[in-house]
Amino acid sequence: MFKLLLFAVTLVDFTALHAQQIYKRSFALMGSDFSITVIAKDSSEAQSYIDLGINEISRIEKLISSWDGNSQTSKINTNAGLKPVKIDKELFDLIDRSLMISKLTEGAFDISYASMDRIWKFDGSMKKIPTADRIKASVSKVGYRNIILDKEKQTVFLKLKKMKIGFGAIGKGYAADKAKAILFSQGVRAGIINASGDISAWGKQPDGSEWKVAITNPLNKKNAFALLPIKKGAVVTSGNYEKYVSFNGKRYSHIINPKTGHPTSGIISVTVFAPKAEIADALATSIFVMGEKVGLNLINQLPETECIIIDDQGNIHKSNHIEMDTQ
């Protein structure tokens, strides 16, 4: 996931009775770099708002973390193949929505990817491609259809032993949305939650202009090729240009197809604009698996959702209704 460049004009709106300014704080949570930007009348007010956002993200991390042995997610994984686990409605609903996205993308998005054997290495240690049998075996326990939900009892059951779920492709987007909701409910009129490139924004800058995001081509990072307003509410970019391996002149991405166990290829960057960071996060990863044509076809059928795809030749592909302010 690479970070989008945010452009914010730090001006005071002197036409307002109580001048508002932009305040920002960066921090680390969920194993990633976060930042929260808010519009507030002074530093004290801004910091109190930012604290609320951080507390909410911390709460989400404890809820969905598979590394914390005491989390509900870990309890689901521990009881895989054994028994259903009753969980909070919030986590149940997140899993339920994840399964809906799996159906929508025909398995390109799958939270049971966590069951995958890590046979592909992207640290320079790989000397040859894994055998076909190893690749097939690596995804033998992956499959969203083996995640069984009971809405009446509010339980989750993983049918296969050693099966696992994880929220690496949706969790940060969800956390960004929840932090945004908390701040909005407290009267913060505008701001940005940046979860390591998963961006959820609302309102406008003090001078009345929209928040904007610069889209860069990973093959030419010096110049942004487009500057876009964040009109949909969220924008997420997923990229594979830094973590990959090459064999026989072919580049293999660190983003693995959960259905086949093979790394994706052909795409190096996907940016998705959507009403919520949660869905944008999931779709950005899914498009790598689906490929450019199928991915664009899906996006063009979804309301209020747009995307920009950059292939491994540096070519730019976009959905039907996106408006680009080309640089």
C-alpha positions in Angstrom: 0.0 0.0 0.0 1.7 3.2 -1.0 0.9 6.6 0.4 -1.1 9.2 -1.5 0.1 12.7 -1.5 -2.4 15.0 0.2 -2.5 18.6 -0.7 -4.0 20.8 2.1 -3.8 24.6 2.1 -3.0 25.7 5.6 -4.8 29.0 5.5 -7.0 30.7 8.1 -10.5 31.6 7.1 -10.6 35.2 8.3 -14.2 35.6 7.1 -15.4 33.3 9.9 -16.1 34.8 13.3 -14.0 32.1 14.9 -11.0 31.3 12.7 -10.4 27.7 12.0 -7.1 26.1 11.0 -5.7 22.7 9.9 -4.0 20.6 12.5 -2.4 17.2 11.9 -0.8 14.5 14.0 1.0 11.3 12.8 1.3 8.1 14.8 1.7 4.3 14.4 -1.1 1.8 15.0 -2.2 -1.5 13.4 1.4 -2.0 12.3 1.1 1.0 10.0 1.6 4.8 9.8 -1.5 6.8 10.5 -2.2 10.5 10.5 -5.3 12.5 11.5 -6.0 15.9 10.2 -8.8 18.1 11.6 -10.1 21.6 11.3 -10.4 23.3 14.7 -10.3 26.7 16.2 -7.1 26.1 18.2 -4.5 23.5 19.0 -6.0 22.4 22.3 -9.4 21.7 20.6 -7.6 19.9 17.7 -5.5 17.7 19.9 -8.6 16.6 22.0 -10.3 15.6 18.7 -7.3 13.7 17.4 -7.1 11.8 20.7 -10.7 10.7 20.2 -9.7 9.4 16.7 -6.7 7.6 18.0 -8.7 5.9 20.8 -11.2 4.7 18.2 -8.5 3.2 16.0 -6.9 1.5 19.0 -10.3 0.0 19.9 -10.7 -1.4 16.3 -7.2 -2.8 16.4 -8.0 -4.8 19.6 -11.2 -6.0 18.1 -9.9 -7.3 14.8 -6.2 -8.2 15.5 -5.2 -11.7 14.8 -1.9 -11.2 16.6 -3.6 -10.5 20.0 -4.3 -14.0 21.5 -7.2 -12.4 23.5 -9.0 -10.8 20.6 -12.2 -12.2 19.2 -10.6 -12.8 15.9 -8.0 -15.0 17.5 -10.7 -17.0 19.3 -12.4 -17.6 16.0 -9.1 -18.9 14.5 -8.2 -21.0 17.5 -11.6 -22.8 17.3 -11.4 -23.4 13.5 -12.8 -26.9 12.7 -13.9 -27.3 16.3 -16.8 -25.1 17.2 -18.6 -21.8 16.4 -17.6 -18.7 18.4 -20.0 -16.0 19.6 -18.7 -12.5 18.9 -19.7 -8.9 19.2 -22.2 -7.6 16.6 -19.7 -5.1 15.3 -17.1 -7.8 14.3 -19.9 -10.1 13.1 -21.2 -7.4 10.8 -17.7 -6.7 9.5 -17.2 -10.4 8.6 -20.7 -10.5 7.0 -19.8 -7.5 4.8 -16.5 -9.1 4.0 -18.3 -12.2 2.7 -20.5 -10.0 0.6 -17.5 -8.5 -1.0 -16.0 -12.0 -1.6 -19.2 -12.9 -3.5 -19.1 -9.6 -5.4 -15.5 -10.2 -6.5 -16.0 -14.0 -7.0 -13.3 -14.7 -4.3 -10.7 -12.2 -5.4 -11.2 -10.7 -1.9 -11.2 -13.3 0.8 -10.5 -12.7 4.6 -9.5 -16.4 4.9 -6.4 -15.5 2.9 -4.8 -15.6 6.4 -4.9 -19.5 6.1 -2.4 -19.3 3.2 1.1 -20.8 3.5 3.7 -18.2 3.0 5.7 -19.9 0.3 6.5 -16.8 -1.7 9.3 -14.7 -0.3 9.8 -11.1 -1.3 12.9 -10.3 0.8 15.4 -11.5 -1.9 15.8 -15.0 -0.5 13.8 -16.8 -3.2 15.9 -18.5 -5.8 13.2 -20.4 -7.8 9.4 -20.5 -8.2 7.6 -22.9 -5.9 6.4 -26.2 -7.4 2.8 -26.4 -8.7 2.0 -28.9 -5.9 3.3 -26.5 -3.2 1.4 -23.6 -4.6 -1.8 -25.6 -4.7 -1.4 -26.9 -1.2 -0.6 -23.4 0.1 -4.3 -22.3 -0.5 -6.0 -25.6 0.5 -7.5 -24.0 3.6 -8.5 -20.7 1.9 -12.1 -20.2 0.9 -14.7 -17.8 2.1 -17.5 -20.3 1.6 -16.0 -22.2 4.6 -16.8 -19.3 6.9 -20.2 -20.1 8.4 -22.2 -17.3 10.0 -25.2 -17.8 12.3 -27.0 -14.5 12.5 -29.5 -15.6 15.2 -26.7 -16.9 17.5 -24.2 -14.3 16.3 -21.5 -16.9 15.8 -18.7 -17.6 13.4 -17.4 -21.0 12.5 -14.4 -21.8 10.3 -15.1 -25.3 8.9 -11.5 -26.4 8.4 -8.9 -27.0 11.1 -6.0 -24.6 11.0 -8.2 -22.2 8.9 -7.8 -18.5 9.7 -9.3 -15.1 8.9 -7.5 -11.8 8.9 -8.5 -8.2 8.0 -5.3 -7.0 6.3 -7.1 -5.9 3.2 -10.1 -4.2 4.9 -9.1 -3.5 8.5 -7.3 -0.1 8.1 -10.1 1.2 5.8 -12.7 0.2 8.4 -10.7 1.8 11.2 -10.4 5.0 9.1 -14.2 5.1 8.6 -14.9 4.5 12.3 -12.5 7.3 13.4 -14.1 9.6 10.9 -17.6 8.8 12.2 -16.5 9.5 15.8 -15.0 12.9 14.9 -18.0 13.9 12.8 -20.4 13.0 15.6 -18.4 15.3 17.9 -18.8 18.3 15.6 -15.5 18.3 13.7 -16.7 19.9 10.5 -13.8 18.7 8.3 -10.8 16.4 8.4 -8.8 13.4 7.0 -8.0 10.0 8.4 -5.0 8.6 6.6 -4.4 5.0 7.4 -1.2 4.4 5.6 -2.8 5.4 2.3 -6.4 4.4 3.2 -7.9 7.9 3.3 -11.3 8.8 4.7 -12.2 12.5 4.4 -15.1 14.9 5.0 -15.9 18.5 4.8 -13.7 21.2 3.2 -10.6 23.2 3.9 -10.9 26.5 5.8 -10.7 28.4 2.5 -13.7 26.5 1.2 -11.7 24.3 -1.3 -12.0 20.6 -1.4 -9.4 18.2 0.0 -7.4 16.8 -3.0 -5.2 13.9 -3.6 -2.3 13.6 -6.0 -2.0 10.4 -8.0 1.5 9.4 -9.0 2.8 6.8 -11.4 5.1 4.4 -9.5 7.4 4.2 -12.6 7.8 8.0 -12.5 7.3 9.2 -8.9 8.7 12.7 -9.4 5.6 14.0 -11.0 1.9 13.5 -10.2 -0.2 12.9 -13.3 -3.5 13.9 -11.7 -4.8 16.0 -8.9 -8.3 14.8 -7.8 -10.8 16.1 -5.2 -11.9 13.5 -2.7 -15.6 13.8 -3.5 -16.7 10.2 -2.7 -15.5 10.3 0.9 -12.7 7.9 0.7 -9.7 7.0 -1.6 -7.4 4.0 -1.2 -4.3 3.1 -3.3 -2.8 -0.4 -3.3 0.6 -1.0 -5.0 3.0 -3.8 -5.6 5.9 -1.9 -7.1 8.1 -2.2 -4.0 7.5 -5.8 -3.0 8.0 -8.3 -5.8 10.2 -11.0 -7.3 11.3 -11.6 -10.9 11.9 -14.9 -12.6 12.7 -15.2 -16.4 11.8 -11.6 -17.0 8.4 -11.8 -15.3 7.5 -9.8 -12.3 5.5 -11.4 -9.5 3.7 -9.2 -7.0 3.4 -9.7 -3.2 -0.3 -9.6 -3.6 -1.3 -13.3 -3.9 -4.5 -14.6 -5.6 -6.3 -16.4 -2.8 -8.0 -18.7 -5.2 -4.8 -20.0 -6.9 -1.9 -19.2 -4.7 -0.1 -17.5 -7.5 1.1 -13.9 -7.2 -0.7 -11.3 -9.3 1.0 -9.7 -12.3 0.3 -7.0 -14.9 -0.8 -4.3 -12.5 1.4 -2.2 -10.3 -1.1 0.3 -8.8 -4.8 0.6 -8.1 -6.6 3.7 -6.7 -10.2 3.4 -5.7 -12.6 6.2 -4.9 -15.7 5.2 -2.9 -18.1 6.4 -0.2 -16.2 4.4 2.5 -12.6 3.5 2.9 -13.6 -0.1 3.9 -15.0 -0.9 0.5 -12.3 1.0 -1.3 -9.6 -0.9 0.6 -11.1 -4.3 -0.3 -11.7 -3.4 -3.9 -8.2 -2.0 -4.4 -6.7 -5.3 -3.5 -9.3 -7.3 -5.4 -8.6 -5.6 -8.7 -5.0 -6.8 -8.7 -6.4 -10.4 -8.6 -9.2 -9.7 -11.1 -7.1 -7.9 -13.6 -7.6 -4.6 -15.4 -10.5 -5.5 -17.7 -12.6 -7.5 -15.2 -11.7 -5.0 -12.4 -12.9 -2.0 -14.5 -16.0 -3.8 -15.5 -16.9 -4.4 -11.9 -16.2 -0.8 -10.8 -18.2 0.6 -13.7 -21.2 -1.3 -12.3 -20.9 0.0 -8.8 -22.6 3.3 -7.7 -20.4 6.2 -6.5 -17.2 4.1 -7.1 -14.3 4.9 -9.5 -10.8 3.7 -10.0 -7.5 4.4 -11.7 -5.3 1.4 -12.6 -1.6 1.6 -13.7 -0.3 -1.4 -15.4 3.3 -2.7 -15.4 4.1 -0.8 -18.6 3.1 2.5 -17.0 -0.1 2.8 -18.9 -3.1 4.4 -17.1 -6.6 3.0 -17.2 -9.6 4.6 -15.5 -13.3 3.8 -14.9 -15.9 5.5 -17.0 -17.0 8.4 -14.9 -13.8 9.6 -13.1 -12.9 13.2 -13.7 -9.1 13.8 -13.8 -7.4 17.1 -13.5 -4.3 16.0 -15.4 -1.0 17.7 -14.5 
